[in-house]
Amino acid sequence: MTAREEPVLPHTDEPVLLHTDGRAAHITLNRPKALNALTHAMVRGIDAALTAWAQDPAVETVVITGAGDRGLCAGGDIRAVHDDARDGDGTASAAFWRDEYHLNARIARYPKPYVAVMDGIVMGGGVGISAHGAVRVVTERSRIAMPETGIGFVPDVGGTYLLALAPGELGTHLALTGAPIGAGDALLCGLADHCVPSASLPRLIADLADTPVRDVLARYVQPPPPGELAERQGWIDACYGADTVEEIVDRLSGHGDPAAKEAAETLLTKAPTALKVTLAALRRARRLGALERVLDQEYRVSCRALTTPDLVEGIRAQVIDKDRDPRWSPATLAEVTGADVAGFFASLGPRELGLAGPDTTPEVAW
C-alpha cells in the first residue's frame, strides 16, 4: 500500500477501501452485508494506512466511513471470537484485540484531523474506530451503543474510558444496559462532536478534498434531534451512583419513573458477571486517567473473558442461534463474588498490552 493510491473500484471485495481525494485520505469499511464488522486483517490495514498518511505531507485530513446504508460498523467479528473461545485456545482473539486496542490509541493521538462519519449503526468496535477521533460526526440516523454485557462481555476498545468521562452516571447506565443512543445523547455524553444531516454527508466529504475540516463543518453542522438522557439524568445519577450492581437494580426498581423500572428489568437479562466487572472497570477507569492505561486494563479483562463460559454462551444466544435465551454462569448477581471480579483485573505478566508509559499524554484535539 502506498500513501497516495488511486480510488479502488466500488465493486471490489476488499474489506477496507483506501483512496485519496485531493488533500483528504479516505478509509471505507467494506463489509456491508456484515454491517462492516471488523476483522483482524481490517484492523491491520487501517493501521498501516494511518501510519503511511501520518508522514505524507499531501494528506491533510483522514476520513473514515462505512459502505452500505446501514451504518459505519457493528463492532468486531464476534463469530470469530466465539469460535476461538469455544474451539481454540484464545490466542487469535487476544492477538486481534492487541492490534485493535493499539489502533484505538493511535486514532486518539493521530497528528492530523481524523474525521469519523458515525452515520447509522455504530456499536462496540465501531465506537473504537470513531469515538476516539478528533472530529466525530453523527446524523439523525446514528444509533450508538456498547452492548457487550448482553453477550457476556465487557465494554472494550476504550469504551470504559469514554463512558467514564460522560456526565454524572450516564456512562454507567449506557455501559450496563447496552442501550443505544441517538445524535443528541451522543453529543451530551461526549461520544460525538457535531451533528450533520445525513443527506449532507456526500457534500461534506467531497469538500474535504480542498478545504480544512473546520471550514467545511461550518457549512453543514445543524442542531441534533432531541435526546432522552438529559431529562432522565436525575434518576440515572441517583440510581447508578450506588456501589454495587445489586443496589443499582434495587434503586432502579424502587424508583417511580417507568424508564427506571425498565432499566432494572433490562439489567436482569444481562450476564451477571459482565455487569459486575463492567461497573468495576468504569470506576477504575475514572482513576486511571489516560486512555492507554484504560486500554491496558481492558485487555486484561477481555483476555480473562475468553476463559469464561458466558462469552461463548452470550454470542451463541444473541448472534448464532438467536434464541435470545442465554444461560449465564453464574446465573445471578448474588453468585458473583468479589474474587470473581478481581480475577478479571489480574496482571497478564509477559502478555500485558503495555500501551501506557510514564510519558503518556492527553489525546490530540483539533
Secondary structure as the mmCIF struct_conf table of DSSP 4:
data_model
#
loop_
_struct_conf.conf_type_id
_struct_conf.id
_struct_conf.beg_label_comp_id
_struct_conf.beg_label_asym_id
_struct_conf.beg_label_seq_id
_struct_conf.end_label_comp_id
_struct_conf.end_label_asym_id
_struct_conf.end_label_seq_id
TURN_TY1_P TURN_TY1_P1 ALA A 3 ARG A 4
HELX_LH_PP_P HELX_LH_PP_P1 GLU A 5 LEU A 9
TURN_TY1_P TURN_TY1_P2 PRO A 10 HIS A 11
BEND BEND1 PRO A 15 PRO A 15
STRN STRN1 VAL A 16 ASP A 21
TURN_TY1_P TURN_TY1_P3 GLY A 22 ARG A 23
STRN STRN2 ALA A 24 LEU A 29
HELX_RH_3T_P HELX_RH_3T_P1 PRO A 32 ALA A 34
TURN_TY1_P TURN_TY1_P4 LEU A 35 ASN A 36
HELX_LH_PP_P HELX_LH_PP_P2 ALA A 37 ALA A 37
STRN STRN3 LEU A 38 LEU A 38
HELX_LH_PP_P HELX_LH_PP_P3 THR A 39 THR A 39
HELX_RH_AL_P HELX_RH_AL_P1 HIS A 40 ALA A 54
TURN_TY1_P TURN_TY1_P5 GLN A 55 GLN A 55
TURN_TY1_P TURN_TY1_P6 PRO A 57 ALA A 58
STRN STRN4 THR A 61 GLY A 66
BEND BEND2 ALA A 67 ARG A 70
STRN STRN5 GLY A 71 CYS A 73
STRN STRN6 GLY A 76 GLY A 76
HELX_RH_AL_P HELX_RH_AL_P2 ILE A 78 ASP A 87
BEND BEND3 GLY A 88 GLY A 88
BEND BEND4 GLY A 90 GLY A 90
HELX_RH_AL_P HELX_RH_AL_P3 THR A 91 ALA A 108
TURN_TY1_P TURN_TY1_P7 ARG A 109 ARG A 109
BEND BEND5 PRO A 111 LYS A 112
STRN STRN7 TYR A 114 MET A 118
STRN STRN8 GLY A 120 GLY A 120
STRN STRN9 ILE A 121 MET A 123
TURN_TY1_P TURN_TY1_P8 GLY A 124 GLY A 124
HELX_RH_AL_P HELX_RH_AL_P4 GLY A 125 GLY A 128
TURN_TY1_P TURN_TY1_P9 ILE A 129 HIS A 132
BEND BEND6 GLY A 133 ALA A 134
STRN STRN10 VAL A 135 VAL A 138
TURN_TY1_P TURN_TY1_P10 GLU A 140 ARG A 141
STRN STRN11 ARG A 143 ALA A 145
HELX_RH_3T_P HELX_RH_3T_P2 GLU A 148 ILE A 151
TURN_TY1_P TURN_TY1_P11 GLY A 152 GLY A 152
TURN_TY1_P TURN_TY1_P12 VAL A 157 GLY A 158
HELX_RH_AL_P HELX_RH_AL_P5 GLY A 159 ALA A 164
TURN_TY1_P TURN_TY1_P13 LEU A 165 LEU A 165
BEND BEND7 ALA A 166 PRO A 167
TURN_TY1_P TURN_TY1_P14 GLY A 168 GLU A 169
HELX_RH_AL_P HELX_RH_AL_P6 LEU A 170 THR A 177
STRN STRN12 ILE A 181 ILE A 181
HELX_RH_AL_P HELX_RH_AL_P7 ALA A 183 LEU A 188
TURN_TY1_P TURN_TY1_P15 CYS A 189 GLY A 190
BEND BEND8 LEU A 191 LEU A 191
BEND BEND9 ASP A 193 ASP A 193
STRN STRN13 HIS A 194 CYS A 195
HELX_RH_3T_P HELX_RH_3T_P3 SER A 198 SER A 200
HELX_RH_AL_P HELX_RH_AL_P8 LEU A 201 ASP A 207
TURN_TY1_P TURN_TY1_P16 LEU A 208 ASP A 210
BEND BEND10 THR A 211 THR A 211
HELX_RH_AL_P HELX_RH_AL_P9 VAL A 213 TYR A 220
HELX_LH_PP_P HELX_LH_PP_P4 PRO A 223 PRO A 226
BEND BEND11 GLU A 228 GLU A 228
HELX_RH_AL_P HELX_RH_AL_P10 LEU A 229 TYR A 240
TURN_TY1_P TURN_TY1_P17 GLY A 241 GLY A 241
BEND BEND12 ALA A 242 THR A 244
HELX_RH_AL_P HELX_RH_AL_P11 VAL A 245 GLY A 254
BEND BEND13 HIS A 255 GLY A 256
HELX_RH_AL_P HELX_RH_AL_P12 PRO A 258 LEU A 267
TURN_TY1_P TURN_TY1_P18 LEU A 268 THR A 269
BEND BEND14 LYS A 270 LYS A 270
HELX_RH_AL_P HELX_RH_AL_P13 PRO A 272 LEU A 288
BEND BEND15 ALA A 290 ALA A 290
HELX_RH_AL_P HELX_RH_AL_P14 LEU A 291 ALA A 305
TURN_TY1_P TURN_TY1_P19 LEU A 306 THR A 307
BEND BEND16 THR A 308 THR A 308
HELX_RH_AL_P HELX_RH_AL_P15 PRO A 309 ILE A 315
HELX_RH_PI_P HELX_RH_PI_P1 ARG A 316 ILE A 320
BEND BEND17 ASP A 321 ASP A 321
BEND BEND18 SER A 329 PRO A 330
BEND BEND19 THR A 332 THR A 332
HELX_RH_3T_P HELX_RH_3T_P4 LEU A 333 GLU A 335
HELX_RH_AL_P HELX_RH_AL_P16 GLY A 338 GLY A 343
TURN_TY1_P TURN_TY1_P20 PHE A 344 PHE A 345
BEND BEND20 ALA A 346 ALA A 346
HELX_RH_3T_P HELX_RH_3T_P5 GLY A 349 ARG A 351
TURN_TY1_P TURN_TY1_P21 PRO A 358 ASP A 359
HELX_LH_PP_P HELX_LH_PP_P5 PRO A 362 VAL A 364
#
